[in-house]
């Protein structure tokens, strides 16, 4: 089973539980929501880039921004596979061209 399929299945279960809204299922519902959030962070996302200066007439992109939580990190210094703040998996493949 792929991560996206697991997320879809868990979301279906959440919808069913929310419709029934039984008190004893609320802890289970919160557990499912936490699992969905954790799985979604495993799907790589490309960070946004921000530049604050120019070199040789070209904008220098020296900051990358987590696409999940918005935390800012320095390009070339903070090259994480996962955002240290929220755990979002970061896709590195575009960094070299930036």
C-alpha positions as CSV (number, residue, x, y, z in Angstrom):
1,X,0.0,0.0,0.0
2,X,1.3,3.4,-0.9
3,X,1.4,6.3,1.5
4,X,-1.3,8.2,-0.4
5,X,-3.6,5.2,-0.3
6,X,-3.1,4.8,3.4
7,X,-3.9,8.5,3.9
8,X,-7.1,8.1,1.8
9,X,-8.2,5.0,3.8
10,X,-7.6,6.8,7.1
11,X,-9.5,9.9,6.0
12,X,-12.5,7.7,5.0
13,X,-12.5,6.2,8.6
14,X,-12.3,9.7,10.1
15,X,-15.4,10.7,8.1
16,X,-17.3,7.6,9.2
17,X,-16.4,8.3,12.9
18,X,-17.3,12.0,12.7
19,X,-20.7,11.1,11.3
20,X,-21.5,8.7,14.2
21,X,-19.9,11.0,16.8
22,X,-19.9,8.6,19.6
23,X,-18.0,9.7,22.7
24,X,-16.0,6.4,23.0
25,X,-14.7,6.8,19.4
26,X,-13.2,10.3,19.9
27,X,-9.8,9.1,21.1
28,X,-9.7,6.7,18.1
29,X,-10.6,9.6,15.8
30,X,-7.8,11.8,17.2
31,X,-5.3,8.9,16.8
32,X,-6.4,8.5,13.1
33,X,-5.9,12.3,12.5
34,X,-2.4,12.2,14.0
35,X,-1.6,9.2,11.8
36,X,-2.8,11.1,8.7
37,X,-0.7,14.1,9.6
38,X,2.4,12.0,10.2
39,X,2.0,10.2,6.9
40,X,1.3,13.3,4.9
41,X,4.7,14.7,6.2
42,X,6.4,11.7,4.6
43,X,5.4,12.9,1.1
44,X,8.3,15.0,-0.2
45,X,7.5,18.7,-0.8
46,X,9.7,21.2,-2.5
47,X,10.5,24.2,-0.3
48,X,9.9,27.8,-1.4
49,X,12.9,30.0,-1.9
50,X,13.5,33.6,-0.9
51,X,16.2,35.9,-2.0
52,X,17.3,39.1,-0.2
53,X,20.2,40.4,-2.4
54,X,21.8,40.5,-5.8
55,X,25.1,39.3,-7.1
56,X,26.3,40.1,-10.6
57,X,22.8,41.4,-11.4
58,X,21.1,38.1,-10.3
59,X,18.8,37.6,-7.3
60,X,20.5,35.3,-4.8
61,X,18.2,32.8,-3.3
62,X,19.7,32.3,0.1
63,X,16.7,31.1,2.2
64,X,14.5,28.1,1.8
65,X,11.1,28.0,3.5
66,X,9.4,24.8,4.7
67,X,6.2,24.3,2.7
68,X,4.4,22.9,5.7
69,X,5.2,25.2,8.6
70,X,6.8,28.2,7.0
71,X,10.0,28.0,9.0
72,X,13.0,29.7,7.3
73,X,16.4,28.1,6.8
74,X,19.7,29.2,5.1
75,X,20.4,27.6,1.8
76,X,23.8,25.7,1.8
77,X,23.9,25.7,5.6
78,X,20.6,24.1,6.7
79,X,20.3,21.2,4.2
80,X,17.9,19.0,6.1
81,X,16.0,16.0,4.7
82,X,13.2,16.8,7.1
83,X,12.1,20.2,8.6
84,X,13.5,20.3,12.1
85,X,10.4,22.2,13.3
86,X,7.5,20.1,11.9
87,X,9.1,17.0,10.4
88,X,8.0,17.6,6.8
89,X,10.1,15.6,4.3
90,X,12.0,18.1,2.1
91,X,12.7,17.4,-1.6
92,X,16.3,18.4,-2.4
93,X,16.5,17.9,-6.1
94,X,15.8,21.5,-7.1
95,X,18.4,22.9,-4.6
96,X,21.4,22.6,-7.0
97,X,19.9,24.8,-9.7
98,X,18.9,27.5,-7.1
